[in-house]
């Protein structure tokens, strides 16, 4: 049987997603002079007490290596004591290439008896392939780990490194060969990896001593079939006065939560849903009584000038604009001052395209030009704005750009308040591209229980009345 076949069988027969870590430390070993025998006595004891409660065992190589040759001999004997129907996931976090990677693979599978192991993917595909050449073996690639400083590296880049790993590594092998390590302490990222990798198994360390929230981890990481997630626990079982009772309670707790979560309708949080929630939580979407630039009163106000004060939110906003902009044909990106200028700058940088912008107030000195930046008459500009209501500000900016000799065919906004702006854009020959409408914003906020029913109905009625007018 392959690792994942054996794993699925153990999950079914033991009714368990619990993985017990076998990570010995000197102070928990039984007394004696022979370290190898102490290790084997301890390890075989834990296995004997928990073998009918787990889906797999995860010995961490470092905890045996610290005891030298005696520790490594102990590891071999402990792995041999694991029942044949329970898979062994060896936690080694190897990462190398060529003959070195091949040697590591031989050691893990032939010397230490592993069915699967953890690897670092940072050296690329050729560092992983040697571990997949033996039929039935599997690897778990470090994706977003559970340690506190993981974000220093694994959130770096665009997309973040952990997302890139999850996407790229799927081409290196099948879901029957490759799983991912994503910490239970990182539930948002865990959910994102599940969204990107709906079929792959995920090893989610961090529940227990590291403070991971079991229920949140299960909600984020379970597959649609209520499986696909391994919950490893080491200290919570090893250090317990009664390891069997501790494992039994953990197994049952996991199962109770799985039964609760798996029957709920769970749609992965899309970037748009996250964006609406972040806009609301940062105060960029407010409810009350507000006077708009048009002079009209409104029960909802969208202030996207605040976005730049929230780095994660700003990043999401720039990304959704970028996704639309890169589908269009243009020579320059033009932002409506002032709210759209920061976003336009980031989008231009991300796409390596030039940014121009019309001045809100034409200066009476220097060149006196109405549009800043380098451009030639006849070139095309795509226009970025934050929110569109009636479209008056966009009309003014589009006119300035056209008077300067630029061609303007497209305008992109984050939110369409659905109060006549789209029709106005059509009148002046602009195609309006929107990230979301005001109704989508309201529906998301209501679905996420961030606004109550009365607020939802009141604002929807206001929007509908304004649309009719």
Buried (B, 14 or more C-beta within 10 A) or exposed (E): EBBBEBBBBBBEEBBBBBBBBBBBEEEEBEEEEEBBBBBBBBBBBBBEBBBBBBBBBBBBBEBBEEBEEBBBBBBBBBBEBBEEEBBBBBBBBBBBBEEEBBEBBEBBBEEBBBBBBBBBBEBEEEBBBBBBEEEBBBBBBBBBBBBEEBBEBBBEEEBBBBBBBBEEBBEBBEBBBBBBBBBBBBBEBBBBBBBBBEEBBBBBBBBBEBEBBBBBBBBBBBBEEBBBBBBBBBBBBBEBEEBBEBBBBBBBBBBEBBEEBBEEEBEEBEBBBBBBBBBBEBEBBEBEEBEBEEEEEBBBBBBBEBBBEBEEBBBBBBBBBBEBBEEBEBBBBBBBBEBBBBBBBBBBEBBEBBBBBBEBEEEEEEEEEBBBBEBEEEBBBBBBBBBBBBBBBBBEBBEBBBEBEBEBBBBBBBBBBBBBBBEBBEEBEBEBBBBBBBBBBBBBBBEEEBBEEEBBEBBBEBBEEBEEE
